Amino acid sequence: MFTKSNLLATLAATVVMFLLGYLIWGIATVDFYTAHTITDTAKDPMNIPLIALANLIACFGMSTLYGKWARGVHSAKEGFEFGAFIGLIIGFGVFLVMYATANVMDLTGHIVEGIIDIVYYGVVGAVIAVVYNATSKKSA
């Protein structure tokens, strides 16, 4: 669990998750989500250190699961596929339950969130796989 590959992949993925998340939700989609928000529950200001810690925990979980799931096959494609499944679970599994139980966003907002999550977590998964590939022991 605390292998060099897992820890380095966790750190690299955390940086990517944090920066890509800021680019997606902090810059690129702000106007879209503002238009599709029913009840604004956002904190102002956000707790950035807590977001970074949450990203670290999520990436450690993803990296640990990836290490077990990949079975020694590490490629960006495999990592993206792994991450996309995580994004599917979060983006559509969790957020459609949220849509069914809370008035935060309209259905369009939740569907777009699901699509973005598949790509977002796919990219994070690809980073994890690339780091695993670069740091794994190669057999001769």
MODELLER restraints for C-alpha pairs under 7 A, 6 or more apart:
rsr = mdl.restraints
at = mdl.atoms
rsr.add(forms.Gaussian(group=physical.xy_distance, feature=features.Distance(at['CA:1:A'], at['CA:64:A']), mean=6.26, stdev=0.5))
rsr.add(forms.Gaussian(group=physical.xy_distance, feature=features.Distance(at['CA:5:A'], at['CA:131:A']), mean=6.77, stdev=0.5))
rsr.add(forms.Gaussian(group=physical.xy_distance, feature=features.Distance(at['CA:5:A'], at['CA:132:A']), mean=5.19, stdev=0.5))
rsr.add(forms.Gaussian(group=physical.xy_distance, feature=features.Distance(at['CA:5:A'], at['CA:135:A']), mean=5.42, stdev=0.5))
rsr.add(forms.Gaussian(group=physical.xy_distance, feature=features.Distance(at['CA:5:A'], at['CA:136:A']), mean=6.35, stdev=0.5))
rsr.add(forms.Gaussian(group=physical.xy_distance, feature=features.Distance(at['CA:6:A'], at['CA:63:A']), mean=5.85, stdev=0.5))
rsr.add(forms.Gaussian(group=physical.xy_distance, feature=features.Distance(at['CA:6:A'], at['CA:64:A']), mean=6.35, stdev=0.5))
rsr.add(forms.Gaussian(group=physical.xy_distance, feature=features.Distance(at['CA:8:A'], at['CA:131:A']), mean=6.92, stdev=0.5))
rsr.add(forms.Gaussian(group=physical.xy_distance, feature=features.Distance(at['CA:9:A'], at['CA:63:A']), mean=6.43, stdev=0.5))
rsr.add(forms.Gaussian(group=physical.xy_distance, feature=features.Distance(at['CA:9:A'], at['CA:128:A']), mean=4.83, stdev=0.5))
rsr.add(forms.Gaussian(group=physical.xy_distance, feature=features.Distance(at['CA:9:A'], at['CA:131:A']), mean=5.24, stdev=0.5))
rsr.add(forms.Gaussian(group=physical.xy_distance, feature=features.Distance(at['CA:9:A'], at['CA:132:A']), mean=6.40, stdev=0.5))
rsr.add(forms.Gaussian(group=physical.xy_distance, feature=features.Distance(at['CA:10:A'], at['CA:56:A']), mean=6.87, stdev=0.5))
rsr.add(forms.Gaussian(group=physical.xy_distance, feature=features.Distance(at['CA:10:A'], at['CA:59:A']), mean=5.18, stdev=0.5))
rsr.add(forms.Gaussian(group=physical.xy_distance, feature=features.Distance(at['CA:10:A'], at['CA:60:A']), mean=5.04, stdev=0.5))
rsr.add(forms.Gaussian(group=physical.xy_distance, feature=features.Distance(at['CA:10:A'], at['CA:63:A']), mean=5.92, stdev=0.5))
rsr.add(forms.Gaussian(group=physical.xy_distance, feature=features.Distance(at['CA:13:A'], at['CA:59:A']), mean=6.00, stdev=0.5))
rsr.add(forms.Gaussian(group=physical.xy_distance, feature=features.Distance(at['CA:13:A'], at['CA:124:A']), mean=5.62, stdev=0.5))
rsr.add(forms.Gaussian(group=physical.xy_distance, feature=features.Distance(at['CA:13:A'], at['CA:127:A']), mean=5.93, stdev=0.5))
rsr.add(forms.Gaussian(group=physical.xy_distance, feature=features.Distance(at['CA:13:A'], at['CA:128:A']), mean=5.98, stdev=0.5))
rsr.add(forms.Gaussian(group=physical.xy_distance, feature=features.Distance(at['CA:14:A'], at['CA:55:A']), mean=5.57, stdev=0.5))
rsr.add(forms.Gaussian(group=physical.xy_distance, feature=features.Distance(at['CA:14:A'], at['CA:56:A']), mean=5.21, stdev=0.5))
rsr.add(forms.Gaussian(group=physical.xy_distance, feature=features.Distance(at['CA:14:A'], at['CA:59:A']), mean=5.79, stdev=0.5))
rsr.add(forms.Gaussian(group=physical.xy_distance, feature=features.Distance(at['CA:16:A'], at['CA:124:A']), mean=6.66, stdev=0.5))
rsr.add(forms.Gaussian(group=physical.xy_distance, feature=features.Distance(at['CA:17:A'], at['CA:55:A']), mean=6.53, stdev=0.5))
rsr.add(forms.Gaussian(group=physical.xy_distance, feature=features.Distance(at['CA:17:A'], at['CA:124:A']), mean=6.24, stdev=0.5))
rsr.add(forms.Gaussian(group=physical.xy_distance, feature=features.Distance(at['CA:18:A'], at['CA:52:A']), mean=6.47, stdev=0.5))
rsr.add(forms.Gaussian(group=physical.xy_distance, feature=features.Distance(at['CA:18:A'], at['CA:55:A']), mean=6.49, stdev=0.5))
rsr.add(forms.Gaussian(group=physical.xy_distance, feature=features.Distance(at['CA:33:A'], at['CA:109:A']), mean=6.50, stdev=0.5))
rsr.add(forms.Gaussian(group=physical.xy_distance, feature=features.Distance(at['CA:36:A'], at['CA:105:A']), mean=5.59, stdev=0.5))
rsr.add(forms.Gaussian(group=physical.xy_distance, feature=features.Distance(at['CA:36:A'], at['CA:106:A']), mean=5.66, stdev=0.5))
rsr.add(forms.Gaussian(group=physical.xy_distance, feature=features.Distance(at['CA:36:A'], at['CA:109:A']), mean=5.47, stdev=0.5))
rsr.add(forms.Gaussian(group=physical.xy_distance, feature=features.Distance(at['CA:37:A'], at['CA:104:A']), mean=5.92, stdev=0.5))
rsr.add(forms.Gaussian(group=physical.xy_distance, feature=features.Distance(at['CA:37:A'], at['CA:105:A']), mean=4.38, stdev=0.5))
rsr.add(forms.Gaussian(group=physical.xy_distance, feature=features.Distance(at['CA:37:A'], at['CA:106:A']), mean=6.52, stdev=0.5))
rsr.add(forms.Gaussian(group=physical.xy_distance, feature=features.Distance(at['CA:38:A'], at['CA:103:A']), mean=5.94, stdev=0.5))
rsr.add(forms.Gaussian(group=physical.xy_distance, feature=features.Distance(at['CA:38:A'], at['CA:104:A']), mean=5.11, stdev=0.5))
rsr.add(forms.Gaussian(group=physical.xy_distance, feature=features.Distance(at['CA:38:A'], at['CA:105:A']), mean=5.00, stdev=0.5))
rsr.add(forms.Gaussian(group=physical.xy_distance, feature=features.Distance(at['CA:38:A'], at['CA:106:A']), mean=6.55, stdev=0.5))
rsr.add(forms.Gaussian(group=physical.xy_distance, feature=features.Distance(at['CA:39:A'], at['CA:103:A']), mean=6.11, stdev=0.5))
rsr.add(forms.Gaussian(group=physical.xy_distance, feature=features.Distance(at['CA:39:A'], at['CA:104:A']), mean=4.82, stdev=0.5))
rsr.add(forms.Gaussian(group=physical.xy_distance, feature=features.Distance(at['CA:39:A'], at['CA:105:A']), mean=7.00, stdev=0.5))
rsr.add(forms.Gaussian(group=physical.xy_distance, feature=features.Distance(at['CA:40:A'], at['CA:104:A']), mean=6.76, stdev=0.5))
rsr.add(forms.Gaussian(group=physical.xy_distance, feature=features.Distance(at['CA:63:A'], at['CA:128:A']), mean=6.21, stdev=0.5))
rsr.add(forms.Gaussian(group=physical.xy_distance, feature=features.Distance(at['CA:74:A'], at['CA:129:A']), mean=5.15, stdev=0.5))
rsr.add(forms.Gaussian(group=physical.xy_distance, feature=features.Distance(at['CA:74:A'], at['CA:130:A']), mean=6.66, stdev=0.5))
rsr.add(forms.Gaussian(group=physical.xy_distance, feature=features.Distance(at['CA:74:A'], at['CA:132:A']), mean=6.35, stdev=0.5))
rsr.add(forms.Gaussian(group=physical.xy_distance, feature=features.Distance(at['CA:74:A'], at['CA:133:A']), mean=5.06, stdev=0.5))
rsr.add(forms.Gaussian(group=physical.xy_distance, feature=features.Distance(at['CA:75:A'], at['CA:129:A']), mean=5.55, stdev=0.5))
rsr.add(forms.Gaussian(group=physical.xy_distance, feature=features.Distance(at['CA:75:A'], at['CA:130:A']), mean=5.94, stdev=0.5))
rsr.add(forms.Gaussian(group=physical.xy_distance, feature=features.Distance(at['CA:75:A'], at['CA:133:A']), mean=6.68, stdev=0.5))
rsr.add(forms.Gaussian(group=physical.xy_distance, feature=features.Distance(at['CA:76:A'], at['CA:126:A']), mean=4.42, stdev=0.5))
rsr.add(forms.Gaussian(group=physical.xy_distance, feature=features.Distance(at['CA:76:A'], at['CA:127:A']), mean=6.95, stdev=0.5))
rsr.add(forms.Gaussian(group=physical.xy_distance, feature=features.Distance(at['CA:76:A'], at['CA:129:A']), mean=5.68, stdev=0.5))
rsr.add(forms.Gaussian(group=physical.xy_distance, feature=features.Distance(at['CA:76:A'], at['CA:130:A']), mean=5.68, stdev=0.5))
rsr.add(forms.Gaussian(group=physical.xy_distance, feature=features.Distance(at['CA:77:A'], at['CA:126:A']), mean=6.61, stdev=0.5))
rsr.add(forms.Gaussian(group=physical.xy_distance, feature=features.Distance(at['CA:79:A'], at['CA:122:A']), mean=7.00, stdev=0.5))
rsr.add(forms.Gaussian(group=physical.xy_distance, feature=features.Distance(at['CA:79:A'], at['CA:125:A']), mean=4.47, stdev=0.5))
rsr.add(forms.Gaussian(group=physical.xy_distance, feature=features.Distance(at['CA:79:A'], at['CA:126:A']), mean=4.04, stdev=0.5))
rsr.add(forms.Gaussian(group=physical.xy_distance, feature=features.Distance(at['CA:79:A'], at['CA:128:A']), mean=6.57, stdev=0.5))
rsr.add(forms.Gaussian(group=physical.xy_distance, feature=features.Distance(at['CA:79:A'], at['CA:129:A']), mean=4.78, stdev=0.5))
rsr.add(forms.Gaussian(group=physical.xy_distance, feature=features.Distance(at['CA:80:A'], at['CA:122:A']), mean=4.10, stdev=0.5))
rsr.add(forms.Gaussian(group=physical.xy_distance, feature=features.Distance(at['CA:80:A'], at['CA:123:A']), mean=5.75, stdev=0.5))
rsr.add(forms.Gaussian(group=physical.xy_distance, feature=features.Distance(at['CA:80:A'], at['CA:125:A']), mean=4.96, stdev=0.5))
rsr.add(forms.Gaussian(group=physical.xy_distance, feature=features.Distance(at['CA:80:A'], at['CA:126:A']), mean=4.41, stdev=0.5))
rsr.add(forms.Gaussian(group=physical.xy_distance, feature=features.Distance(at['CA:81:A'], at['CA:122:A']), mean=6.24, stdev=0.5))
rsr.add(forms.Gaussian(group=physical.xy_distance, feature=features.Distance(at['CA:82:A'], at['CA:122:A']), mean=6.82, stdev=0.5))
rsr.add(forms.Gaussian(group=physical.xy_distance, feature=features.Distance(at['CA:82:A'], at['CA:125:A']), mean=6.04, stdev=0.5))
rsr.add(forms.Gaussian(group=physical.xy_distance, feature=features.Distance(at['CA:83:A'], at['CA:121:A']), mean=4.64, stdev=0.5))
rsr.add(forms.Gaussian(group=physical.xy_distance, feature=features.Distance(at['CA:83:A'], at['CA:122:A']), mean=3.95, stdev=0.5))
rsr.add(forms.Gaussian(group=physical.xy_distance, feature=features.Distance(at['CA:83:A'], at['CA:123:A']), mean=6.93, stdev=0.5))
rsr.add(forms.Gaussian(group=physical.xy_distance, feature=features.Distance(at['CA:83:A'], at['CA:124:A']), mean=6.42, stdev=0.5))
rsr.add(forms.Gaussian(group=physical.xy_distance, feature=features.Distance(at['CA:83:A'], at['CA:125:A']), mean=4.23, stdev=0.5))
rsr.add(forms.Gaussian(group=physical.xy_distance, feature=features.Distance(at['CA:84:A'], at['CA:118:A']), mean=4.55, stdev=0.5))
rsr.add(forms.Gaussian(group=physical.xy_distance, feature=features.Distance(at['CA:84:A'], at['CA:119:A']), mean=6.27, stdev=0.5))
rsr.add(forms.Gaussian(group=physical.xy_distance, feature=features.Distance(at['CA:84:A'], at['CA:121:A']), mean=5.60, stdev=0.5))
rsr.add(forms.Gaussian(group=physical.xy_distance, feature=features.Distance(at['CA:84:A'], at['CA:122:A']), mean=4.24, stdev=0.5))
rsr.add(forms.Gaussian(group=physical.xy_distance, feature=features.Distance(at['CA:86:A'], at['CA:121:A']), mean=6.46, stdev=0.5))
rsr.add(forms.Gaussian(group=physical.xy_distance, feature=features.Distance(at['CA:87:A'], at['CA:117:A']), mean=4.70, stdev=0.5))
rsr.add(forms.Gaussian(group=physical.xy_distance, feature=features.Distance(at['CA:87:A'], at['CA:118:A']), mean=4.02, stdev=0.5))
rsr.add(forms.Gaussian(group=physical.xy_distance, feature=features.Distance(at['CA:87:A'], at['CA:121:A']), mean=5.14, stdev=0.5))
rsr.add(forms.Gaussian(group=physical.xy_distance, feature=features.Distance(at['CA:87:A'], at['CA:122:A']), mean=6.97, stdev=0.5))
rsr.add(forms.Gaussian(group=physical.xy_distance, feature=features.Distance(at['CA:88:A'], at['CA:114:A']), mean=6.69, stdev=0.5))
rsr.add(forms.Gaussian(group=physical.xy_distance, feature=features.Distance(at['CA:88:A'], at['CA:117:A']), mean=6.98, stdev=0.5))
rsr.add(forms.Gaussian(group=physical.xy_distance, feature=features.Distance(at['CA:88:A'], at['CA:118:A']), mean=5.45, stdev=0.5))
rsr.add(forms.Gaussian(group=physical.xy_distance, feature=features.Distance(at['CA:91:A'], at['CA:113:A']), mean=6.01, stdev=0.5))
rsr.add(forms.Gaussian(group=physical.xy_distance, feature=features.Distance(at['CA:91:A'], at['CA:114:A']), mean=3.69, stdev=0.5))
rsr.add(forms.Gaussian(group=physical.xy_distance, feature=features.Distance(at['CA:91:A'], at['CA:115:A']), mean=6.95, stdev=0.5))
rsr.add(forms.Gaussian(group=physical.xy_distance, feature=features.Distance(at['CA:91:A'], at['CA:117:A']), mean=5.18, stdev=0.5))
rsr.add(forms.Gaussian(group=physical.xy_distance, feature=features.Distance(at['CA:91:A'], at['CA:118:A']), mean=6.77, stdev=0.5))
rsr.add(forms.Gaussian(group=physical.xy_distance, feature=features.Distance(at['CA:92:A'], at['CA:114:A']), mean=4.96, stdev=0.5))
rsr.add(forms.Gaussian(group=physical.xy_distance, feature=features.Distance(at['CA:95:A'], at['CA:110:A']), mean=6.23, stdev=0.5))
rsr.add(forms.Gaussian(group=physical.xy_distance, feature=features.Distance(at['CA:96:A'], at['CA:110:A']), mean=6.70, stdev=0.5))
rsr.add(forms.Gaussian(group=physical.xy_distance, feature=features.Distance(at['CA:99:A'], at['CA:105:A']), mean=6.98, stdev=0.5))
rsr.add(forms.Gaussian(group=physical.xy_distance, feature=features.Distance(at['CA:99:A'], at['CA:107:A']), mean=6.89, stdev=0.5))
rsr.add(forms.Gaussian(group=physical.xy_distance, feature=features.Distance(at['CA:99:A'], at['CA:110:A']), mean=6.98, stdev=0.5))
